[in-house]
C-alpha cells in the first residue's frame, strides 16, 4: 500500500496507522518548493543517500499530454548504469497513484540516468504494462519530456558550466548514444557534446561550437584524433603539424567517441576529419616543394613501395610530420587504428586494413637513406632500415606483432653502424 499509494490525495489507514505519509511535491508550485524538501523527496524516490545534482519540475497541459513531473539528475552514476535494462529510471503515476515503478518507456535509453516521478491524468489506474508501452499518450509524454530535458541540459551548459561538466563526466558515456539512436534530437545532442582539445588544459572541455569559434580564418575543417588517453594522443606523430601551426585538435579519448564520430560528418558546414587520415587538407611547407629534395626522396619512395608492398597501402611524402621520420595514416575510407582496436575488443571480426606510410623528407634518417640509395641502390641495409622504420610506426600505434624480429633487426643495424 505504501509503495503504490504513498502520494494518494486522500488518507489511507491500515488499522490505526496512516499508510500514505509523503507529500506529492510535483503538484506544488515551483516558488513554494524548498531545496531541503526537494532533496529529501529525491532520496526517497531514488533510494539514494546523496542530494541530487539538479532537478527539473514540469507542469504541462496539452492535447494528449497533460502531466506533471519532478525529475532529477543524480550526482553519481550507479554500478549498473550502462546495463540500462537493470537501471531504474522514473516512476509513472496516474492521479498520484503509482502504476509503474520503473517506467523506461518514458525516456529514450540515452536519458535513463534521469530519476523522479511523472504523474498524468490521461491514463486509467488499471492500465496494464502492455497498454503503457503501446499508448499514444505515453509516446506524447516521452517526446515532451525528452525535449524539456535537452532544453534543461542546454540551459545548464550555458548558465552553470561547472554543474554541466559534472553531469557530463558522470553520464556522458550513456548520453552520447543519443547521437546514434535519437535522430529527431541528434543536432541538440551534438551541441551538448564536450571534448578535451590540444589548446585547452585537461580541466577544460569544449563543444563543437566553442571549437568553431576559435578556428583560424583559413581553416576549413574540424580536426580530431582518437586514442586511449590525453598523453597518448598528445605524443602521436600526427599531431606534429598541428602543434607547429598552432591548429586546435579535438581529443576523442572516451571509447564511446570512436563509435559516435562517424555519425557526425560535419558541423556548421565544416567537415570533421581525423588527423590520422590520409585525406585531410594540410598546407604544404615551402621546403617540401624543393624539386631537388623531392627528386631525392621520390627515388627512395619507390624502394619503400617495393619493399613494403605487402604491408603498406601506399608510401607518400608527409606534410604533417615535423620531428618524426615516419607515421601511419588510414586511407580516406578506412577505419582509424583506434576504432579497429575497440571493435576487436568488442568481439567483432574486423579485417585489418593496410595503412599509408608517410615519410618526413626532412628527417636526417630519410636524407641519409636517400644518399645511401644513390650511392648503391642494391645495398641490403636499405631494405632493413625501411622495414625497421615501418615497424617503428607500428610500434607507436601499438600494432607491432613481430617484436622479437624488430629487436633482432635493430641489433643488426646497430652492429653495422658501430663497425
C-alpha positions as CSV (number, residue, x, y, z in Angstrom):
1,X,0.0,0.0,0.0
2,X,2.8,2.4,0.8
3,X,4.6,1.5,-2.4
4,X,1.7,2.3,-4.7
5,X,-0.4,4.8,-2.7
6,X,2.1,6.9,-0.7
7,X,1.1,10.1,-2.5
8,X,-2.7,9.5,-2.7
9,X,-4.7,12.7,-2.2
10,X,-6.9,11.0,0.4
11,X,-5.8,9.4,3.7
12,X,-5.3,5.6,3.7
13,X,-5.2,3.7,7.0
14,X,-4.1,0.2,7.8
15,X,-5.7,-0.3,11.2
16,X,-4.8,2.8,13.1
17,X,-1.7,3.6,11.1
18,X,-1.7,6.1,8.2
19,X,-0.1,4.5,5.2
20,X,0.4,7.5,2.9
21,X,2.6,10.0,4.6
22,X,4.7,11.6,1.8
23,X,3.6,14.8,0.1
24,X,3.4,14.8,-3.7
25,X,5.8,17.7,-4.3
26,X,5.3,17.7,-8.1
27,X,1.9,19.1,-7.5
28,X,3.2,22.2,-5.7
29,X,4.2,25.5,-7.4
30,X,7.9,26.0,-8.0
31,X,8.0,29.1,-5.8
32,X,6.6,27.0,-2.9
33,X,9.3,24.3,-3.1
34,X,12.2,24.4,-0.7
35,X,15.6,22.9,-1.5
36,X,15.6,20.8,1.6
37,X,12.3,19.1,0.9
38,X,13.2,18.6,-2.8
39,X,16.4,16.8,-1.7
40,X,14.6,14.6,0.8
41,X,12.0,13.8,-1.8
42,X,14.7,12.7,-4.3
43,X,16.4,10.5,-1.7
44,X,13.0,8.8,-1.1
45,X,12.1,8.1,-4.8
46,X,15.6,7.3,-5.9
47,X,16.7,5.4,-2.9
48,X,19.9,7.5,-2.8
49,X,21.7,8.9,0.3
50,X,23.1,11.9,-1.5
51,X,21.4,15.1,-2.7
52,X,20.7,15.3,-6.5
53,X,23.0,17.3,-8.8
54,X,20.0,19.1,-10.3
55,X,16.2,18.9,-10.6
56,X,13.5,19.9,-13.1
57,X,9.8,20.5,-12.4
58,X,7.3,20.3,-15.2
59,X,3.6,21.0,-15.4
60,X,2.2,20.7,-18.9
61,X,-1.3,20.7,-20.4
62,X,-2.0,19.8,-24.0
63,X,-3.8,17.5,-26.3
64,X,-3.0,14.0,-25.2
65,X,-0.1,15.0,-22.9
66,X,-1.3,16.6,-19.7
67,X,1.1,15.7,-16.9
68,X,3.3,16.9,-14.1
69,X,6.8,15.7,-13.3
70,X,9.7,16.2,-10.9
71,X,12.9,14.9,-12.5
72,X,16.4,14.6,-11.1
73,X,20.0,14.1,-12.2
74,X,21.9,12.1,-9.6
75,X,25.4,13.3,-8.5
76,X,26.9,9.8,-9.2
77,X,26.0,7.0,-11.5
78,X,25.1,3.6,-10.2
79,X,27.1,0.5,-10.9
80,X,24.5,-0.8,-13.5
81,X,24.2,2.5,-15.4
82,X,25.4,1.0,-18.7
83,X,23.2,-2.1,-18.2
84,X,20.2,0.1,-18.9
85,X,17.7,-2.7,-18.6
86,X,18.6,-3.2,-14.9
87,X,18.9,0.5,-14.1
88,X,15.8,2.2,-12.6
89,X,14.6,5.4,-14.2
90,X,11.3,7.3,-13.4
91,X,8.1,6.2,-11.7
92,X,4.8,6.6,-13.5
93,X,1.8,7.8,-11.6
94,X,-1.9,8.2,-12.5
95,X,-3.6,10.8,-10.3
96,X,-0.9,10.3,-7.6
97,X,-1.2,6.5,-7.6
98,X,1.8,4.7,-8.9
99,X,1.1,2.3,-11.8
100,X,4.7,1.6,-13.0
101,X,7.6,1.7,-10.6
102,X,10.3,1.7,-13.3
103,X,8.8,3.2,-16.5
104,X,11.7,3.1,-19.0
105,X,9.2,3.8,-21.8
106,X,9.0,7.5,-20.6
107,X,12.6,8.2,-21.7
108,X,14.9,7.3,-24.6
109,X,17.7,5.0,-23.5
110,X,20.4,7.6,-23.5
111,X,18.5,9.6,-20.8
112,X,18.0,6.6,-18.5
113,X,20.1,8.3,-15.9
114,X,17.1,10.5,-15.0
115,X,15.2,9.7,-11.8
116,X,12.0,11.1,-10.5
117,X,8.2,11.0,-10.9
118,X,5.8,11.6,-13.8
119,X,2.1,11.9,-13.0
120,X,-0.7,12.0,-15.6
121,X,-4.4,12.1,-15.5
122,X,-4.6,10.7,-19.1
123,X,-4.1,7.0,-18.0
124,X,-6.5,4.8,-16.1
125,X,-5.4,3.3,-12.8
126,X,-5.9,-0.3,-14.1
127,X,-3.7,0.2,-17.2
128,X,-1.6,-2.8,-18.0
129,X,2.1,-2.8,-18.7
130,X,1.4,-3.7,-22.3
131,X,-1.0,-0.8,-22.7
132,X,1.5,1.6,-21.2
133,X,4.1,0.5,-23.8
134,X,1.8,1.0,-26.7
135,X,-0.2,4.0,-25.6
136,X,-0.1,7.1,-27.8
137,X,-0.4,9.1,-24.6
138,X,2.9,7.7,-23.4
139,X,4.6,8.4,-26.7
140,X,3.5,12.1,-26.5
141,X,4.7,12.4,-22.9
142,X,8.0,10.8,-23.8
143,X,8.5,13.2,-26.7
144,X,7.7,16.2,-24.5
145,X,9.9,15.1,-21.6
146,X,12.9,14.4,-24.0
147,X,12.6,17.9,-25.4
148,X,12.3,19.5,-22.0
149,X,15.3,17.6,-20.6
150,X,17.5,18.5,-23.5
151,X,16.5,22.2,-23.1
152,X,17.3,21.9,-19.4
153,X,20.8,20.5,-20.1
154,X,21.4,23.2,-22.8
155,X,20.5,25.9,-20.2
156,X,22.7,24.2,-17.6
157,X,25.6,24.1,-20.1
158,X,25.3,27.8,-20.8
159,X,24.5,29.1,-17.3
160,X,26.2,26.7,-15.0
161,X,29.2,25.1,-16.8
162,X,30.6,23.6,-13.6
163,X,27.4,21.7,-12.9
164,X,27.1,20.6,-16.5
165,X,30.7,19.4,-16.6
166,X,30.0,17.3,-13.5
167,X,26.9,15.8,-15.3
168,X,28.9,15.2,-18.4
169,X,31.8,13.4,-16.7
170,X,29.3,11.2,-14.8
171,X,26.8,10.4,-17.5
172,X,28.5,11.4,-20.8
173,X,29.2,7.8,-21.9
174,X,25.5,7.0,-21.8
175,X,24.3,10.4,-23.1
176,X,26.5,10.2,-26.2
177,X,24.5,7.2,-27.5
178,X,21.7,9.7,-28.3
179,X,23.7,10.5,-31.5
180,X,23.0,7.1,-33.0
181,X,19.6,6.5,-31.5
182,X,17.6,9.7,-31.3
183,X,17.6,11.1,-34.9
184,X,14.9,13.7,-34.1
185,X,17.1,15.3,-31.5
186,X,20.5,14.5,-32.9
187,X,21.5,18.1,-33.5
188,X,20.6,19.1,-29.9
189,X,22.7,16.2,-28.6
190,X,25.6,17.1,-30.8
191,X,25.6,20.7,-29.4
192,X,25.8,19.2,-25.9
193,X,28.9,17.1,-26.5
194,X,32.1,18.1,-24.9
195,X,35.8,17.2,-25.6
196,X,39.2,18.0,-24.4
197,X,41.4,19.8,-27.0
198,X,45.0,20.4,-27.8
199,X,44.9,24.1,-26.9
200,X,43.0,23.7,-23.6
201,X,44.2,22.1,-20.4
202,X,42.7,18.8,-19.2
203,X,40.3,20.6,-16.8
204,X,38.5,22.4,-19.7
205,X,36.2,20.8,-22.2
206,X,34.9,22.4,-25.4
207,X,31.8,22.0,-27.6
208,X,31.9,21.9,-31.4
209,X,30.6,25.5,-31.3
210,X,33.4,26.6,-29.0
211,X,35.9,25.0,-31.4
212,X,34.5,26.6,-34.5
213,X,34.5,30.0,-32.7
214,X,38.3,29.6,-32.2
215,X,39.1,28.4,-35.7
216,X,41.6,30.3,-37.8
217,X,40.3,32.2,-40.9
218,X,42.0,29.9,-43.4
219,X,41.0,26.6,-41.5
220,X,38.3,24.8,-43.5
221,X,37.9,21.6,-41.4
222,X,37.4,20.5,-37.8
223,X,40.2,18.2,-36.7
224,X,40.2,15.4,-34.1
225,X,42.2,12.4,-33.0
226,X,41.1,9.3,-31.1
227,X,43.1,7.5,-28.5
228,X,43.1,5.9,-25.1
229,X,44.4,8.9,-23.1
230,X,45.4,12.5,-23.4
231,X,49.1,11.7,-23.1
232,X,48.9,9.2,-25.9
233,X,47.2,11.5,-28.4
234,X,49.4,14.5,-27.5
235,X,52.5,12.5,-28.3
236,X,51.2,11.0,-31.5
237,X,53.4,11.9,-34.5
238,X,50.4,13.0,-36.5
239,X,50.0,15.9,-34.0
240,X,53.3,17.5,-35.0
241,X,52.0,19.6,-37.9
242,X,49.1,20.9,-35.8
243,X,51.4,21.8,-32.9
244,X,53.7,23.6,-35.3
245,X,50.9,25.6,-36.9
246,X,49.0,26.1,-33.6
247,X,45.9,24.4,-35.0
248,X,43.4,23.1,-32.4
249,X,42.6,19.4,-32.4
250,X,39.8,17.7,-30.5
251,X,40.9,14.8,-28.3
252,X,38.4,12.0,-28.5
253,X,39.7,9.8,-25.7
254,X,36.4,8.3,-24.4
255,X,36.0,4.8,-26.1
256,X,32.4,5.8,-27.0
257,X,33.7,8.7,-29.1
258,X,35.1,6.4,-31.7
259,X,31.6,5.0,-32.4
260,X,29.6,8.2,-32.5
261,X,32.0,10.4,-34.5
262,X,31.3,8.6,-37.9
263,X,27.7,9.8,-37.4
264,X,28.8,13.4,-37.3
265,X,30.4,14.1,-40.7
266,X,30.2,17.9,-40.3
267,X,29.3,20.7,-38.0
268,X,28.3,24.3,-39.0
269,X,29.1,23.4,-42.7
270,X,32.7,22.3,-41.8
271,X,33.8,18.7,-42.3
272,X,35.0,16.8,-39.3
273,X,38.2,15.0,-40.1
274,X,40.6,12.6,-38.2
275,X,44.2,13.9,-38.4
276,X,45.4,10.3,-38.9
277,X,43.5,10.0,-42.2
278,X,45.3,10.5,-45.5
279,X,42.7,13.0,-47.0
280,X,42.9,16.0,-44.6
281,X,43.6,19.4,-46.1
282,X,47.1,20.5,-44.9
283,X,49.2,23.4,-46.1
284,X,52.5,22.4,-47.7
285,X,55.6,24.0,-46.3
286,X,57.9,25.7,-48.8
287,X,60.8,23.3,-48.0
288,X,58.7,20.3,-49.1
289,X,58.3,21.9,-52.5
290,X,62.1,21.9,-53.2
291,X,62.4,20.0,-56.6
292,X,65.9,18.6,-55.7
293,X,64.9,17.3,-52.4
294,X,61.6,15.8,-53.8
295,X,63.5,14.1,-56.5
296,X,65.9,12.6,-53.9
297,X,63.0,11.4,-51.8
298,X,61.0,10.3,-54.7
299,X,63.6,7.9,-55.8
300,X,63.7,6.4,-52.3
301,X,59.9,6.2,-52.1
302,X,59.8,3.8,-55.0
303,X,62.1,1.5,-53.0
304,X,59.8,1.9,-49.9
305,X,56.8,0.9,-52.0
306,X,58.5,-2.1,-53.4
307,X,59.9,-3.3,-50.0
308,X,56.5,-2.7,-48.2
309,X,54.1,-3.8,-51.0
310,X,52.6,-6.5,-48.7
311,X,52.4,-4.3,-45.6
312,X,51.5,-0.8,-46.7
313,X,48.7,0.5,-48.8
314,X,50.9,3.3,-50.1
315,X,54.0,5.4,-49.3
316,X,54.0,9.2,-49.5
317,X,56.0,12.2,-48.6
318,X,54.3,13.7,-45.4
319,X,53.1,17.2,-44.9
320,X,52.1,16.5,-41.3
321,X,55.5,15.3,-39.8
322,X,57.9,17.7,-38.2
323,X,60.2,15.8,-35.8
324,X,59.4,12.1,-36.5
325,X,60.7,10.2,-39.5
326,X,57.5,8.2,-40.4
327,X,53.9,7.8,-39.4
328,X,51.0,5.5,-40.4
329,X,47.7,7.0,-41.5
330,X,44.4,5.5,-42.5
331,X,43.0,5.6,-46.1
332,X,40.2,8.1,-46.7
333,X,37.6,5.3,-46.4
334,X,39.3,3.2,-43.8
335,X,38.8,3.0,-40.1
336,X,41.4,4.5,-37.9
337,X,43.5,2.1,-35.8
338,X,41.9,3.0,-32.5
339,X,38.4,2.2,-33.8
340,X,39.6,-1.1,-35.2
341,X,41.1,-2.0,-31.8
342,X,37.9,-1.1,-30.0
343,X,35.8,-3.2,-32.4
344,X,38.1,-6.2,-31.9
345,X,37.8,-5.8,-28.1
346,X,34.0,-6.0,-28.5
347,X,34.4,-9.3,-30.3
348,X,33.7,-8.0,-33.8
349,X,35.5,-9.6,-36.7
350,X,37.3,-6.6,-38.2
351,X,39.7,-7.3,-41.1
352,X,42.9,-5.5,-40.6
353,X,43.2,-2.7,-43.2
354,X,46.5,-1.6,-44.8
355,X,47.6,1.9,-43.9
356,X,49.5,4.6,-45.7
357,X,53.1,5.1,-44.6
358,X,54.1,8.8,-44.7
359,X,57.8,9.7,-44.5
360,X,59.3,13.0,-43.5
361,X,61.7,14.0,-46.3
362,X,63.5,16.5,-44.0
363,X,64.3,13.9,-41.3
364,X,68.1,13.1,-41.1
365,X,67.4,9.3,-41.3
366,X,65.4,9.7,-44.5
367,X,68.0,12.0,-46.0
368,X,70.8,9.6,-45.2
369,X,68.9,6.7,-46.6
370,X,68.4,8.7,-49.8
371,X,72.1,9.3,-50.1
372,X,72.8,5.7,-49.4
373,X,70.4,4.7,-52.1
374,X,72.0,6.9,-54.7
375,X,75.4,5.5,-53.8
376,X,74.3,1.9,-54.0
377,X,70.7,1.0,-54.7
378,X,71.4,-2.7,-54.0
379,X,72.7,-2.0,-50.5
380,X,71.0,-4.7,-48.3
381,X,70.9,-2.2,-45.4
382,X,68.3,-0.1,-47.2
383,X,65.6,-2.8,-47.0
384,X,66.4,-3.5,-43.3
385,X,66.1,0.2,-42.5
386,X,62.9,0.6,-44.4
387,X,61.2,-2.4,-42.7
388,X,62.5,-1.1,-39.4
389,X,61.0,2.4,-40.0
390,X,57.7,0.9,-40.9
391,X,57.6,-1.3,-37.8
392,X,58.6,1.6,-35.7
393,X,55.4,3.4,-36.8
394,X,53.5,0.2,-36.0
395,X,55.1,0.1,-32.5
396,X,54.0,3.7,-31.8
397,X,50.4,2.7,-32.8
398,X,50.6,-0.4,-30.7
399,X,50.2,-2.6,-33.8
400,X,53.6,-4.3,-33.9
401,X,53.2,-8.1,-33.7
402,X,56.8,-9.3,-34.5
403,X,58.6,-7.7,-31.6
404,X,61.4,-10.2,-31.5
405,X,62.1,-9.7,-35.2
406,X,62.1,-6.0,-34.7
407,X,64.6,-6.1,-31.9
408,X,66.8,-8.6,-33.8
409,X,66.9,-6.3,-36.9
410,X,67.6,-3.3,-34.7
411,X,70.7,-5.1,-33.3
412,X,71.9,-5.9,-36.8
413,X,71.5,-2.3,-37.9
414,X,73.3,-1.1,-34.8
415,X,76.1,-3.6,-35.3
416,X,76.8,-2.3,-38.8
417,X,76.5,1.3,-37.7
418,X,79.1,0.8,-35.0
419,X,81.7,-1.0,-37.0
